Amino acid sequence: MRRITWITAIVMCVTFLLSGCGTKDAAAIVKDLDHVVSKLSSYQGSGTMTLHTGQQPQEYQVEVWYQNPSYYRIALKNAKKDITQIVLRNDEGVFVLTPSLNKSFRFQSDWPEKQGQVYLYQTLVHSILQDNTRQFASEKESYVFDVLANYQTSALVRQKIWLNKETYAPKQVQVTDANSNVVVEVKFDQFDFNAKFEKDSFEMQRNMTTGMNIEVLPTTGDPAASTKEGEPSTEPSKETTAEPTQDLGPFGMIEPGYIPANVTLQDAKEISDAPDYAVLLRYSGDYNFTLRESRPQDRKVAIMNGESVDLGFTIGHLTGTEQRTLTWMTDEGIEYRLSSADLPQSEMVSIATSLIDQSGK
């Protein structure tokens, strides 16, 4: 009897010591995350995003800025092509900018409240908070959550999120399909809460006229909240003025790498009366749709109403009701318009993402 009493006492002491050392369970961390995201004032993060949706993995340098209540700036730089697109939200709307081509689109949208992205802290935390079947693990330096993925395509099923144990800053995200294949991966090399931005950091014109350096607009974060290895750099960022490149003219006909089952290419032709180079591809079968490809010469800001759609490498725009059109611009200045009366949105996204690594014929 005395032996059992001593064993019980030892177990209780060990439990007490572990709890005193700060060991947390999933419920406690979820409660902390809810508090962190509700009090969020600003952050700045950078890292690498890899998309496994085309024939070859596509790698992007990504930098994310947020300032309360609803200012966002996401810079996505194609590592191979050295071209940057910027997704910007301010009081005037949501912009997709390609500074090197002096091209921009403006959307009237509530992005990203309903269409979060894998590189946004709020999106990651909300996915953890909302999944009551979440799986949790504690690694040496990270808390790891495995939760349902809530994105705009059925191809993305689950996501695994690594959070810094001390700050709850994101370290890595892996989004997988139904076969547990990694489709999207983000690795953060730096993440600062309470970042400080310049007054015009989220203005469209500032972002269109500054250079292509992804760190062109300086920020000052809280060093205690940074997850970057080593000491933070004290050198100021350098600003340059980008000289827009010339439009590249005809690009051939670019066919998607993915087509829904029982759908075939009916015909493809150049649109001779278009003011710029444009081609039209028509597909028929179980689904019927057209794909218009062009390189517009008009460099004015285009304003659209409708729904913004996350394509991973950029933001697309969905308009129409019975006949719907998904529009997006690549970092090389090619504009795509995918139109259909029966194609589901998830299939539209799959077709769009499969065009990333395709070349003209």
Number of C-alpha atoms within 10 A of each C-alpha: 5 7 8 9 9 11 11 12 12 12 11 12 12 12 11 11 12 12 12 10 8 8 10 14 13 16 11 10 15 16 11 13 19 15 11 15 14 10 10 16 16 20 26 24 27 23 18 19 27 20 20 17 22 18 13 11 14 18 19 23 20 26 23 20 24 26 19 11 10 15 18 22 24 23 26 24 24 18 14 9 10 12 20 25 28 26 22 24 25 17 9 12 17 26 24 25 26 25 25 22 22 19 22 22 20 21 21 16 18 15 21 18 11 14 16 20 21 22 25 18 21 20 21 24 20 16 20 24 17 13 14 10 10 14 14 16 12 16 11 7 11 19 22 22 22 21 23 21 23 21 21 17 18 15 18 20 19 19 25 21 23 23 22 19 17 12 15 20 23 27 22 21 24 20 25 20 16 11 8 12 14 20 19 21 20 24 19 21 16 19 26 24 22 18 21 19 19 10 7 11 20 21 17 23 12 12 22 21 17 19 20 23 18 20 15 16 19 16 18 15 20 13 15 10 19 21 22 16 8 7 8 12 7 7 7 11 14 12 15 12 12 16 14 14 11 10 13 10 15 14 16 15 20 18 19 18 17 16 17 14 9 9 14 15 15 12 11 16 12 16 15 10 8 11 12 15 19 24 22 19 19 17 18 14 13 12 18 17 21 19 23 21 24 25 22 18 15 11 11 10 14 12 13 17 13 16 18 24 25 20 19 19 21 20 22 23 23 21 16 14 9 9 12 19 25 23 21 22 25 19 23 17 21 19 16 23 21 23 22 21 14 13 18 12 18 14 17 21 21 21 20 24 22 18 19 19 15 15 12 9 8
